């Protein structure tokens, strides 16, 4: 039996409280994490009150078909880019009709890296619309994580959620 409190569960609880307080729902667009963030959030009982849906768009075609990421953006910048992360987050927010969405696209490894984008490169996007008629705030960042495939994915999940909580404070 587990005696320690799972930090991801606590993160999900804080996020849930924040979203419920605002009357918002969240959508996710995941690539390299393959639904890890969605699973973490929906592990929390009552998540249907604030979790709308998740898109696992692993292939470039899925990003284009499900999230309306322009194929030209993927061709110009690569699937692992802040431009694609922004398009994924905005696409998820619009398709799900929610106030907030986050996206993750990266190279979890152990293969797939390049000199410009080594294994552990992960791009994040957050798309937030405060109120109807408001401008959308889209934030992107690229991080470099170390470790094996699972460790990179877990670090990406945690970073995405912690950063979203920080963004919701502003």
N, C-alpha and C positions, 0 to 999 in steps of 0.2 A: 504494500500500500504506500502511496506517495504522500509524504508529509509536507513537502515543500510546495509553496504556492507557485503555480506556473506563471512566469512573468508575461507570457503572451496572453494568457487568460485575463490577467489584470489590465493589460493594454486594451484588450477588446472591451472590457467593462467600462473603462474610462471613455473610450471612443463612443460606445453605445450611449452612455449617459449624455455626452456632449451632443450627439446627433438627435437623441430623443428630446432634449431640452430645446433644440432649435426647430423640431418638427421636420427634420431632414431624413433622407435616406441616402445610402451610398451605393455606388456601382464600382466594380473593379474590372480592370483589363490586365490580365497577366499573360506573360509569355514564359520566360525562363523559370519562373516560380511554379508554373503549372497548376495553379489553384491553391497553393499553400496559404496565401493570405485569405482567400475565401474560406478555406477550411478552418483557419484560426478564428475568423469572425463568427462563422456559423456554428462553431463548437459551443458558443455561448447560448444558453436557453433564452428564448424570446427574441432572437436576432431578426425574426421576420418583421419586427416592429420598425427596424431601421436599416436592414440590409435588403436591397432591392434585387440585385443580380450580379453575377460575375461572368466575364467572358475569358475563356482560355484560348487566346489566339496565338498559337505557337508558330504556325506557318505565316509566310508573307501573305498568301492568298486569304487566310482567315482574318488577318489584320485589315485587309482591304474590304472583304465581303461583310464582315460582322461589324466593323467599327468605322468604315468609310475612310480609312487611312489611304491617302492618294498613293497609287503605285509609284508615281514619279518621286514622291518623298522617300519611299523605301529605296528606289533605285539611286537617287541622288546622294542620300546620307547613310544608307544602310539601315537594316532593321534595328540594330543596336545604336540608337542615336537619340539625342534629346528631341529632335524634330519629330521622330516617330513616336516617342513617348508622349509628347504633347498632343499629337493627333489621336493617339489611342485614348488618352484621358478625356479629351474633348468628345471623341466619338462615343465613349461609354456613357458620359454624362448626358449627351443629347439623346442617344438611343434609349436609355433607361429613364429619361426624364426625371433626373434627380438633381439635387443641389451640389453634390460633391462626388467626384470620381478620382481614382488613382490608377496609375498604370506602371507596369514594370516590364522592361525588356532588356535582356542581357545575355551574357555568355557565362553559364554556370560551370562549363567544363565537363570532363577534363580536356576535351578537344574543342575546336571551333575558334580559338583565339588567333589573333594576328599581332604583328608588332604594334600597330596603331590601336588595336582593341584586344588586349590580352584577356585570357581567361580571368574571370572575376569582375570584368567591366559590366556595370549595370546602370541603365538609364531609367530615371523615374519621372513621372509626370503627375501633377495634381491639377484638377480643374474644379474651380469653386465658383458658384454663382450664389451670392448672398440672398437676393430677392428678385422677383420678377422684374424685368426691365433693367436690372443692374448689369454692368459689364462683368464679363467672366474674367476671373483671375486664373491664369495658367502659369504654373511654376514647373521648371524642369531642372534636373541636376544629374550629373554622372558621378558615380562612386566606383572605387576600385576595392574589391573585397578579396581577402586571402583565404585559402583553405580548399577543402575538397568540394565537390558538387553540392552536397547537402548543406555544408556550412555556408557556402556562398548564397544559396537559396534562403536559408534561415536568416542570415544577416540582411539580405535584401528585404525580406518580410518585415523584420523588426525596424529597419531604417524607414521604410515606407510608412509604417503606422506611427512611429514616433514623430516623424516630420509632419505628417498630417495633423496630429494633435497640436503641434507647435503652430502650424498654419491656421488652425481654427481659433487659436487664441488672439490672432491679429484681426 
